[in-house]
């Protein structure tokens, strides 16, 4: 879900945030990501900038605090962020953590549907951070054959 600079500015304005260069860049980086990003991933994606890394971190936190982004994984103590698609999207679906390359990936909806349950545990499960671990398809491919 790519965002233009104008769309990023509009999003920030709707959430009561100023449109600064670093904030727009961090927001657009999250929007362009195919999987949840850690702070280090965001820094690497931004490449060479004049911004202090602390500025990038503060903007990630601000986007989280205002509900634009959410933390979807805390594997090994590292927070990974994803952009919310709308106000009700808490990015509450299972993720897969690759033990080989450490990438965190969103799993398909079919897997989420198979995990949902009713009864006493329904609310707890729906709000839980579910993460499967193993080897991702990209890492398995080279070893197959």
C-alpha positions in Angstrom: 0.0 0.0 0.0 2.2 2.8 -1.3 1.5 6.4 -0.2 2.3 9.6 -2.0 3.7 12.5 -0.1 0.3 14.2 -0.3 -1.4 11.1 1.0 1.1 10.9 3.8 0.5 14.5 4.7 -3.3 14.0 4.7 -2.9 11.0 7.0 -0.7 12.9 9.5 -3.1 15.8 9.4 -6.1 13.6 10.1 -4.3 12.3 13.2 -3.3 15.8 14.4 0.4 15.5 13.6 2.7 17.9 11.8 4.0 16.9 8.5 7.8 16.9 8.9 10.2 15.4 6.4 11.3 12.5 8.7 7.7 11.7 9.7 6.5 11.6 6.1 9.5 9.4 5.2 8.9 6.9 8.1 5.2 6.7 7.3 5.9 6.1 3.6 8.5 3.5 4.5 5.9 1.6 6.6 3.4 1.9 3.8 5.8 0.5 1.2 6.9 -2.5 3.4 5.8 -6.0 2.5 6.2 -7.2 6.1 6.5 -5.6 9.5 9.6 -3.5 10.0 11.9 -3.0 13.0 13.5 0.3 13.8 16.7 -1.0 12.2 14.8 -2.0 9.1 13.3 1.5 8.8 16.7 3.1 9.2 18.1 0.8 6.5 15.1 1.4 4.2 15.6 5.2 4.5 19.2 5.0 3.4 21.4 8.0 3.6 19.6 10.9 5.4 20.6 13.9 7.4 18.2 12.8 10.2 19.5 11.7 13.5 18.5 8.0 14.1 16.7 9.1 17.4 14.4 11.3 15.2 13.4 8.3 13.2 12.8 6.3 16.4 10.7 9.1 17.9 8.6 9.3 14.7 7.9 5.6 14.8 6.8 5.9 18.4 4.6 8.9 17.5 3.0 7.0 14.6 2.3 4.1 17.0 0.9 6.4 19.8 -1.5 8.1 17.4 -2.8 4.8 16.0 -1.3 5.2 12.5 1.0 2.2 13.0 1.0 -0.7 15.4 3.5 -3.1 16.9 2.8 -6.5 15.5 5.7 -8.5 16.8 8.1 -8.4 19.7 10.2 -11.5 18.7 13.5 -11.5 20.6 12.6 -8.2 22.2 12.6 -6.3 18.9 9.4 -4.3 18.1 8.3 -4.6 14.5 5.9 -2.0 13.1 3.2 -2.1 10.5 0.9 0.5 9.1 -2.8 0.2 10.0 -5.0 0.0 6.9 -7.9 1.8 8.8 -8.9 2.8 12.3 -10.2 -0.7 13.2 -7.1 -2.6 11.9 -4.9 -3.6 14.8 -2.9 -5.9 12.5 -4.1 -8.8 14.8 -3.3 -11.8 12.7 -0.7 -14.5 12.9 2.9 -13.8 11.8 5.7 -16.1 10.9 9.2 -15.5 12.2 12.0 -17.2 10.2 14.7 -18.7 12.4 17.1 -18.4 9.5 16.8 -14.9 8.0 14.8 -13.4 11.0 12.2 -11.8 8.7 8.7 -11.4 10.2 5.9 -12.1 7.6 2.2 -11.7 7.8 0.5 -15.0 7.3 -2.4 -15.5 4.9 -6.0 -14.9 6.1 -6.8 -18.6 5.8 -4.5 -19.3 8.7 -6.1 -16.6 10.8 -9.5 -18.1 10.1 -8.4 -21.5 11.2 -7.1 -20.1 14.6 -10.2 -18.2 15.5 -12.3 -19.9 18.2 -15.5 -19.3 20.2 -16.1 -19.6 23.9 -14.1 -18.6 27.0 -10.8 -18.0 25.1 -12.3 -16.1 22.1 -11.4 -12.6 23.3 -8.0 -13.6 24.5 -7.1 -15.4 21.3 -8.4 -12.5 19.1 -6.1 -10.1 21.0 -3.1 -12.4 21.2 0.1 -11.9 19.3 0.3 -15.2 17.5 3.7 -16.0 16.0 4.8 -19.2 14.3 8.5 -19.9 14.0 10.5 -22.0 11.5 12.0 -21.6 8.1 10.3 -19.2 5.7 9.6 -20.4 2.1 12.5 -18.3 0.7 15.0 -20.0 3.1 13.6 -23.5 2.5 13.9 -23.3 -1.3 17.7 -23.4 -1.4 17.9 -26.4 0.8 15.3 -28.3 -1.2 16.4 -30.3 -4.2 
